[in-house]
Amino acid sequence: MGNKITRRAIIKQGGLALTALALPFPLTAFTKFNRMTDHKNFDVIIIGGSYAGLSAAMALGRALRNVLIIDSGLPCNRQTPHSHNFITQDGEKPGVIAEKAKAQVLQYNTVKFHNDIAVNGKKTENGFTIATQTGNEFTAKKLIFATGVKDIMPNINGFAECWGISVIHCPYCHGYEVKNEKTGILANGNFAYHYAQLVSNLTKELTIFTNGKAEFTAEQSAKFKQHNIPVIEKEIAELKHESGNVREIAFKDNSAFKLKAIYSRPAFEQHCKIPETLGCELTEQGLLKTDMFQKTTVANIFACGDNASPLRTVANAVSTGNIAGAMLNNGMTEEEF
């Protein structure tokens, strides 16, 4: 009867099986905000849960701070197929990086995540109140805005569909993948000139499209001529593309120009207006004004990521988020000690 299983063994094995089933459960299941059971007062509310916000949350979670992240789930790079120039994650899909980061951050059980949109904020005697689109209200001693910016698409058919795919803004993020390709710069004035400087070592087939009268100095025009960079002033009617991959620029005079990639820097605005309503100042470029520790011009409000920096990269967002979280916690420890 060597194969006989005793009642005690069955109970023991059953217990082990239940333990094995329980352990793999992701801790995220327990760290999403539950409006029925969770409290609504936090040490810190982070508005924006992409790279910068998650990075700040990790620093704070590791310091045992009670944190709420409010995020809509619509990052500005959601159309971009791959992210580059971020060490250990080069070539990964942006969404995969964000989901991995979120899973790691939510392992810290003092950090909660709430899918929603913050629509209003006000100062209180003890900190701040944040109201959301779904009617929730949360309070916190401190705020971090990691809300990014909203790109304003130009009135050119096809531009929005190509944005982040073949119409790109950052040579460091995407330039290597289109090196030596026939490339355009859709810009004018100093922006176009700066792009030409950055991109000219990536491809020699470079053309500037000003979409109207060129606005260059004589010195800039001479540099373009020196480097064999044509300037086309024709007005653009459309970017013809296949699934966001540009094929040609169609002009209003019915001519066309074939190419594989376009650099452009559209106008932008702050994605969230709450910081301004709370008194946070903006820079001349329209970014939230912060010091080297990511503090805004309003006490107890920090900002990080694209909303406070012209360096729109994943690496910079993570870096500034980490600084914001660490320095905010440092300030809280000084207040409490």
Beta strands, then each sheet from edge to edge (+ up, - down):
strand 1: 41-47
strand 2: 67-71
strand 3: 111-115
strand 4: 118-124
strand 5: 127-132
strand 6: 137-145
strand 7: 149-151
strand 8: 167-168
strand 9: 183-186
strand 10: 206-209
strand 11: 231-232
strand 12: 236-242
strand 13: 245-251
strand 14: 256-258
strand 15: 261-264
strand 16: 268-270
strand 17: 301-303
sheet 1: 3+ 2+ 1+ 6+ 5- 4+
sheet 2: 3+ 2+ 1+ 6+ 17+
sheet 3: 7+ 16-
sheet 4: 8+ 15+ 9+ 10+ 11+
sheet 5: 12+ 13- 14+
end
